[in-house]
Amino acid sequence: MSISDLYPTGLHQQNIGHFATIVRLALLDNKIDVKELELLKRLAMRLDITSVEFDAILKNPKNYPVNPPVSYDDRLVCLYDLTKMLFLDRNPTIDKTSMLDRIAVGLGFPIENVRNIVKEAIKFFLKEPDINDFKIVIKKVNPIIH
């Protein structure tokens, strides 16, 4: 057993927290449908979530804390993933919008601009976007200096 097996990296813990948040969103209606499961499997692969971790997170996603990323681009990727899961059914409801507001604040977006960010994210997801287009749109409503 190596040291890295004993002490998981911060990035992996962040990915686990992010994935657990996505699972919690998928479970808002107390079930995970086929489309949601397919998306979760793709995200798990991208985030290096093992099958053991995947099963454990699916069983109890609330056991994993959210560790928001420091990098602006990483925050955009998280917002993209979370928005995609929330609006997979292309049905923007007040509950989902309110949830996305709280998620955006939790990811570190400025409170005074969250409404604009969420509005653009939802509008964008109703059009079948990709991550690069998503970053461009959100950066337009929330510019930062690098």
C-alpha positions in Angstrom: 0.0 0.0 0.0 1.4 3.4 -1.0 1.2 6.7 0.8 -1.3 8.0 -1.8 -3.6 5.1 -0.9 -3.6 6.1 2.7 -4.0 9.8 2.2 -6.2 10.8 -0.7 -5.3 13.9 -2.6 -7.2 17.1 -2.2 -8.3 17.0 -5.8 -9.7 13.5 -5.5 -11.6 14.5 -2.3 -12.9 17.6 -4.2 -14.0 15.3 -7.0 -15.8 13.0 -4.6 -17.6 15.9 -2.9 -18.6 17.3 -6.3 -19.9 13.9 -7.5 -21.8 13.4 -4.2 -23.5 16.8 -4.8 -24.5 15.7 -8.3 -25.9 12.5 -6.9 -27.9 14.5 -4.3 -29.4 16.5 -7.1 -30.2 13.4 -9.1 -32.0 12.1 -5.9 -34.2 15.2 -5.4 -37.2 13.2 -6.7 -36.0 10.1 -4.6 -35.0 8.1 -7.6 -32.3 8.0 -10.3 -33.7 7.5 -13.8 -31.9 6.0 -16.7 -30.6 9.3 -18.1 -29.4 10.4 -14.7 -27.6 7.1 -14.2 -25.9 7.4 -17.6 -24.7 10.9 -16.8 -23.5 9.8 -13.3 -21.5 7.0 -14.9 -19.9 9.4 -17.4 -19.1 11.9 -14.7 -17.7 9.3 -12.4 -15.3 8.2 -15.1 -14.2 11.8 -15.8 -13.8 12.5 -12.0 -11.8 9.2 -11.4 -14.5 7.9 -9.1 -13.9 4.2 -8.5 -16.8 1.7 -8.7 -16.5 1.2 -4.9 -16.7 4.9 -4.3 -19.5 5.2 -6.9 -21.6 2.6 -5.0 -20.9 4.2 -1.6 -21.8 7.7 -2.8 -25.0 6.4 -4.4 -26.0 4.8 -1.1 -25.4 7.8 1.0 -24.3 11.0 -0.8 -24.8 13.1 2.3 -21.7 11.5 3.9 -19.4 13.5 1.6 -18.7 17.2 2.1 -18.6 19.7 -0.7 -15.1 21.1 -1.3 -15.5 24.0 -3.7 -12.7 24.4 -6.2 -10.4 27.4 -6.0 -9.9 27.9 -9.7 -12.5 29.9 -11.6 -12.5 27.5 -14.5 -12.9 24.5 -12.1 -15.9 26.3 -10.5 -17.4 26.7 -14.0 -17.0 23.0 -14.7 -18.7 22.2 -11.4 -21.5 24.6 -12.1 -21.8 23.1 -15.6 -22.1 19.5 -14.2 -24.6 20.5 -11.5 -26.7 22.6 -13.9 -26.7 19.7 -16.4 -28.0 17.3 -13.7 -30.7 19.7 -12.5 -32.0 20.5 -15.9 -31.6 17.1 -17.6 -35.3 17.0 -18.0 -35.3 20.5 -19.5 -37.9 21.6 -16.9 -36.8 24.8 -15.1 -38.9 25.0 -11.9 -38.7 27.5 -9.1 -37.3 24.8 -6.7 -34.5 23.9 -9.1 -33.7 27.5 -9.8 -33.6 28.2 -6.1 -31.4 25.1 -5.5 -29.0 26.3 -8.3 -28.8 29.7 -6.6 -27.6 28.1 -3.4 -25.2 25.9 -5.3 -23.7 28.9 -7.2 -23.1 30.7 -3.9 -21.6 27.5 -2.4 -19.2 27.3 -5.4 -17.9 30.8 -4.6 -19.7 32.9 -7.2 -20.5 36.4 -5.9 -23.9 36.7 -4.2 -24.7 39.9 -5.9 -24.3 38.2 -9.3 -25.7 34.7 -8.7 -29.1 35.5 -10.1 -27.6 36.5 -13.4 -25.3 33.5 -13.5 -28.1 31.1 -12.7 -30.4 32.7 -15.3 -27.7 32.4 -18.0 -26.8 28.8 -16.9 -30.5 27.7 -17.2 -31.0 29.5 -20.5 -27.9 27.9 -21.8 -28.8 24.4 -20.8 -32.1 24.5 -22.5 -30.1 24.6 -25.8 -27.8 21.4 -25.4 -24.5 23.2 -24.7 -21.0 22.0 -24.3 -18.6 23.0 -21.5 -16.5 25.5 -23.6 -19.6 27.4 -24.7 -20.9 27.3 -21.1 -17.7 28.9 -19.8 -17.9 31.7 -22.4 -21.5 32.5 -21.5 -20.9 32.6 -17.7 -17.7 34.6 -18.0 -19.7 37.2 -19.9 -22.1 37.7 -17.0 -19.4 37.2 -14.4 -16.0 38.5 -15.7 -12.9 38.1 -13.6 -9.4 39.3 -14.1 -6.9 36.5 -14.3 
